Amino acid sequence: MKIAFLTNEYPPHIYGGAGVHVEYLSRELADIENKRHAIKILCFGEQEEYSENKTVKGINPDFTFPSHDPRHQKFLHTLLRNLVMVGSMRDVDIVHCHTWYTHLAGCLLKHLLGVPLVLTTHSLEPQRPWKEEQLGSAYQGSTWVEKTAYENADGVIAVSQSMKKAVHDLYGIPLEKVRVIYNGIDTNQYKPTPNPAILASYQIRPDQPFILFVGRITRQKGVFHLLEAVKYLRPGVQIVVCAASPDTEEIAKEMVEKTEAAQTKTQNEVIWISQMVPREDLISLYTHASIFVCPSIYEPFGIINVEAMACQTPVVASSVGGIKEAVVHGETGLLVSFEPLSARDPAPKHPEQFAQGLASAINSLLSAPEKIQEMGLKARQRVEKYFSWTSIAQQTLEFYREMIRAEHYKRLD
């Protein structure tokens, strides 16, 4: 089978879970069934890789649209990349798109090449109103592109049951067209990997426990709610915040201000690591952390939690979206509930209460080291049982085959 992957993220340009998903799924599909399948990846960037049955080509046209709003330029350049992708792809059996950034190309290739289109729901634009800060009025454009793609898709892969419901509720996609296939993890790479030298390199004291946050600086990831919770944490714990890649200049400034404010309200040390952390370092940070904290207000799946769990670290997380399907409350971590503002705005209606809930869950685990160890072991076991890339690739391949068979019958009609 000749499989086309279209994605905005691909190594070395990865800043979210979708990029990790594409990297590992494409690798597994290339290796499965004695490498009989050819994987063609088009992504945003300058990448160029060639192997026996997998090629990667970055798309980055040198053109600037005359526009008074730089956010519009960014949106238009995304559409231009899509057109270049269409012109660069041929001779494939199926097209698989990841995030709205490549959905236009997927739709056009479906109709121009007469092949099935599969979309994976890493997120949905209507559920992310903060994107308007990043895109301005072009946010309406990204939502339209996404809606059009889902209406044209032959099949949809949802990364969680909650996303399957969301695709149906928001875009009216029949549930029978949506298959739930979870995100995965490389359990050979993500495993307990102690390295005390890594702690020193990030100014983390080895003689004091620390909690860990990892994520982009965006409203979605809820880092500001964690910083608000800092003042409620018990003494004697370090707060390590690995947060980079801000959505906008404004939110970057807000991150600086809120980190400084959090530090003034506690004697605990707040350590902000503002650069992207290499994967090897991150695995060691997961390993040494007492607790991983995921305060996201919106999370279709939350692969970051599975990464931490694979390193035998329990998770304190928001009880939202796909997180509830990855983290088992009371067994592999603790889930903190909150009431959203509305169905369209997932921000906490009572943010101070949410911050207190996060702190309470963290404090309860810090007071019970034996519980941390027990949950960590169960977390690793759960990852090994449910989130292996080999199983996910096999499920994805079977879904492709169903789509291709259906498309073949459609042509015969």
N, C-alpha and C positions, 0 to 999 in steps of 0.2 A: 504494500500500500504506500502511496505517495501522499504524505501528510504535510500541509502547510500550516505553520504557526505564525500568527501575526501578533506582535506585542510591542508596547512602548518600552518596557523594561527588559533588559537582558544584560548579563555580566559584561563589562564591569559596572554598568549603570543600573544598579538595583537599589531601590529605596523603600520597598514595601513587599508585602506577602505575595503579590501577584508575580513579581519578578523571580522570587524564590521558587514559586510553583512552576513557572515556565522552565526555569533552568533544570530542575530535577525531573519533571515529567518528560521533557524532550530527551533528556539523557537516558531515561529508563525505556522510553519507546524506541529509541535508536538501538538499544541493546537486546530488547525482548525478541523472542522467537528467532534466535540465531541471526539477529541483525538483518532480517529480511525486509524491514520497512525503511523507506527513505524519508528523512525529516528535513524540511526546508523552513528556515526561520528568517523572517524579516522583522527587524526591530528598529527602534529609534537610536541613532548613534553612528559610529564609524566602524563598528565591528566587522571583521571579515575572517571567517573560519571555515576550513574545509576538512572533512574526514571521510572515512569510507562510505558512510550512509547518512551523514548529517552536515548541512551547510548553514552558515549564519551570515547574514548580510545586513549591515547597518544602513539606515536611510537617513540622510541629513542634507537635504537640498539647500544650496547656498542662495537663498532669496529672502528678502525682507519686504513684507507688505506695507505700503504706506497707510498708516492708521494713526489717529491721534491717541488711541488707547493701547498701550503695550500689551494689555491682556487680550485684546482682540487680535493683535499680531500673533500671539502665542497660539490662539485657537485656529487662526487661518493657516499657520505653519503646520499645525497638526493635520489639517485637512489636505494640505499639499503633500505631506509625507504619505498620506493614504493613497493619493493619486499615483505617486511614484511607486508605491508598493504594488498597486494594480498592474502598472506597466512592467514590473520586474518579476511577476509571478506567472507561470504557465505550467502545463503538464502536471497537474496534481489531481488526486482523487477526492480530497476533502479539505476544507479550510476551517481552521480552528482559531478564533479570536479571543483575546484576553483584554478586558477593560474597553471602555468606549473609545479610547484613543485610536483603535484600529478598526472599529466597527464599520465605518464607511467603506474601507477597502474590502472588508469581508463581504458586505452586501453586493458590491460591484463585481467581485470575483465570482460569487455564487451565480449571478445572472450572465456574466460574460463567458465563463468557462462551463456553466451548467453542472456545477458540483454542489454537494450539500454544504451548508454552513452550520457550524457548531459554535456556540458562545459559552464561555464560562463566567458565571456571576461572581466575580471577586468583590463587587460592590455595585450599588445602583444609585445613579445621580439624584433622583428625588429624595433619597434618604440622607443626602449629604448637603444640606442647605448652606453650610459654611464654605462650600466650593465657590459661592458667589464672590467671596472675598478674593479668591484666586483668579477667577475668570471674568468677573463683572457680568455684564449682560450676556456675554458668551456662554454663561452657565445654561441659559435657555437653549443655546445651540447644542451643547454637549448632551443635554437631556433629550433633545429631539433626535440626535444621531443615535443615541442609545435605544430609544423607543422604536425607531425605524428598524434598527438591526434585530431587535427581539421579535418584531412582527414578521421579519423576513427569515428568521432562523429556522432550520429544519429540526434542530434539537438544541436543548439547553442543559448544561451541566451546572448544578447548584452545589456550592461547596458546603452547604448545610441544609437541614430541613427548614430552618427559618428563612433562608434565602429562596428556597423553592416556593414557600408561601408568599414571599415578597414579590417575586417575579409574576406570580399569578395575580396578586392583589393590585399591583401597580400598573401592569401592562396587559392584563387579561390573557396571559399565555396559558393554554390548557395544561393542567397538571400532568397529563400523560406525555407531554412533550419534554418534561423536565426530569432529569435523572440526578439524584443526589450522589455525588462522589466526593468524599472528603479530601482536604489537602493532606499532604504527607510529610514525612521527615526521613532523612537518611540516618538510620539508627547506628550505622557504623561510624558516621562522622559526629553526630550529636550524641554524646555519651559523657558520663562523668570524666572530666579531664582536669585534675588539679594542677595548678601552676602558680605557686605563691609569687613568683617574680612578676606575673601579670598584675597582681594587686599593687605592688610597689610602683609599677610603671604608670598606674592611674591614680596614685596617691591614696590608695585605700588601705586602711590599717588592718593587718591580718589578725590582730588580737581583739577585734570588736566585730560583732555581726553586722551585716549590711543587707538592706533590701534593694532590689534592682528593678529599674524601669528601662525598657528599650523601645524606641519608637520614633516616628517622625514628629516634628513640631507642627501639629495640626489639631484643630478642634476635636476631630474624631478620636484621637488617641487618649484624650483626657488627662494629659500630663499636668495641666493647671489644677485639676481636682486633686491629684496626688500632692502637688506642692501646697495646696490649701490644707491637706490632711496632716502635713508635717508637724504642725504645732500641737497636734493631739497624740503624737507618738511617744511612747515611753522613752526615758533616757537610755543612753548607751547603745544606740543603733545608728549606723551610717545610712544615709539615703543616697544611693548612686543612680544618677539619671543620665542614661545614654540617649540623648535627644539631639537630632540634627535634621538637616534638610527641611527648613521652615517653608510653609506654603507661600508666605508673603513677607516682605520687609517689616510690615506692621506686627505680624505675629512673632517675628524674630525679636523685635524690641520688647514685646510683651513678655516673652520668655525670660529675657534678661531681668526685667523689672520684677517678675513674680518669683524668680529664683532668689534674687537678692532679698525680697520681702520675706520669703519663707525662712531664710537663714537668720533673719533678725528675730524671729518668733520661736526659736528653738536653740538649745545648747547642743543638739545633735548636729553633726556635720552634713551639709548638703553638697555632694560632689557632682557637678555637672560636666559630663564628657560631651563636648559640643561637636566633635567630629565623628564621622562614620567609623565604627569600630570594626577592625578586621574580623572575619569569621572565627579564626582560631582563638583570638583574644576573647571574643564574645562567648564562645563555648566554655572557656575557663571562668569567665565572670558568672555565667549561669551556674557553673559547678560550685563555686565558692559562696554564692549568695544564699542567705538563709531562706529568703522568700522572693519570688518573682511577683511583681505587681503589674496588673494590666487594668487601668481604670478607664478603658475605652467606653465612649457613649454609643458607639456604633461599630459593630465588628461582624462581618459576614461569617467568618470562621475564627480567625485569630491564630495563625500558624505560629506566631511568636510564643504563645503559651505552650504549644506542643514542643517547640525547641527547648524551652526551659524544663518541661516535664521529662524530656528525654535525658536531660542532664541530672535527673533525680532531685529536682527542686520543686517544692510545692508552690502553688499559684494562689494569690489573692486577686480576684478579678471581678469586673462588673458582670452582673447576671443579665447579659444581653446577647442577642443574636446567636451565632454559632459557638460562642464561648461556652454556652450551657451544654453543648454537645461534646466539647473537648474536655472540659474540666468537670469532674464529678464532685459536687459539694460534699464536704465532710470526709472525702476519701482521697482525692488527689489535690485538694485545695479548698478554699472557701470562696463562695460567690456572694457579692454584695448587690442588693437590689436597690433600685431607685425609680421614682416616678418621672417619666419624660414629660417635657412641656406639652407635646402634642404628637399625633401620629406622623406629622411631617417634620417635626423638630425633636430629635432624640435627646437634646440637652436636659440635664436634671432640672426638674421643677423646683427642687429644694437643694441647691448645690452644697450648702453648709452641712446639711443632714447627710448627704452622700459622702462628703469628706470625712465626717465623723464615723460613718459606717466602714469606710476603707481603713481608717486608723484602728477602729475596734477589732476588725478581723486580723490586721497585722499584729496588733498587740497581743491578741489571744494566742496566736501561734508562737510569737517570740517568747511567751511565758511558758511554753511547753516544747522544749527542744526534742523530746522523744516523739512528739506528734509530728514535728517537722521531718524527722528521719523516716517515720512510718509512712507519711504521705508521699515523701520523695520516692521511696521504693515502689509504692503503688502507682505513682505517676509514670515511672519508667516502664512498668509492666503494661500499663494501659497503652502507652505509645507503641510498644512492640507488638501488641495484639491488634490494634485498630488502624494504625497510621503509617504503614510501610508503603514506599513508593512502588514496589513491585506489584502489590495488589491493586493499587490505584491505576497504574498503567494498564494492567489487564482489563480492569473495568472500563477504562476509557477506550481501549481498542475495541472492545465488544460493542460499545455504544457507536463508535465510528462505523462498524460493520452493519449495524442495524440501519444507520442513516444511509449508507451507500446502497444497501439492498432496497430500501424504500424509494430512493431516488431512481434506481434502475427500473423498478416497477412503474414509477411515475412516467418515465420516458416511454415505456412500452404502451401505456394507455393512449 
